[in-house]
Amino acid sequence: MAKQPRRNPPAADQPAEDRPGSPGASLRAVPPAAPVGALPAEGVRAVDRALVLLRAFREEDGPLGLTELSRRAGLNMTTALRLLGTLEGHGFVKRLPAGGYLLGPTLLLLGDVFRRSLRLEHHVMPALERLRAESRESAAFFVREGDQRRCVFRLDSPQLVRDVAHVGEAQPLGRGAHGRSLIALESGDRLPVVSRGERLPVIAAIACPVLDAEGRVAGSIGISVPLYRFTAETEALCTPLVLREAMAMTRDLGGDPAPLERAAR
């Protein structure tokens, strides 16, 4: 009887997911995708066109036919059909037996990954840094807690004279720019909210709400200025800065800034 060759057991220090046959090993066996810069121009153009096709779907749509998708994306039907086939293979679209197309389940999975990996500080701190740098005033982000608002992120003004506040401090809702900003979409206040001496008699502030992917108010971003320095020129400079950052952060959180735009008119 032939002697069977002896198989060596996996090394003790080799992680289970790296051993042959494990799911982790299968994932590691997939070659990494080429960076965009390494793709030929035609490949980059195809990616761009595929993304345009995905963005052609709208919330109120039912299944869309090839002709309509081609029209919306500005592509000829041959190109659109080829790209839709690739997207379908990766689960980004689903083709129905009758021939129409719907968005596919891969987008739902990616959306879930986006929500679970979202960290507020990754978006708030860069926005506050830009506000402080461009206004040279203190910048802060507040969240609502019941009938109060709490400062969760703050960067102090580089100027010697500035207001004093602390991260973690809770203040009443409905007073001051941030207190009113957090409920502005309910109360109908114009955005951004501007206050002069409301909470403290020597402080002015400008604030605007930030919305999340569900359309809820995630917080309020803005600046505070010693009242003697809050001139018409300062207000004209800082008001669009605060609105810009609130809208940008809303987009970063997956939200729709349209309600902020409407309230700013």
Secondary structure as UniProt FT lines:
FT   TURN            12..13
FT   HELIX           16..18
FT   TURN            20..21
FT   HELIX           23..29
FT   HELIX           36..38
FT   HELIX           41..55
FT   TURN            59..60
FT   HELIX           66..73
FT   HELIX           77..89
FT   TURN            90..91
FT   STRAND          93..95
FT   TURN            97..98
FT   STRAND          101..103
FT   HELIX           105..117
FT   HELIX           120..135
FT   STRAND          138..145
FT   TURN            146..147
FT   STRAND          148..155
FT   TURN            167..168
FT   STRAND          170..172
FT   TURN            173..174
FT   HELIX           176..181
FT   TURN            182..183
FT   HELIX           184..187
FT   STRAND          193..196
FT   TURN            201..202
FT   STRAND          203..211
FT   TURN            213..214
FT   STRAND          217..226
FT   HELIX           227..229
FT   HELIX           232..252
FT   TURN            253..254
FT   HELIX           258..263
//
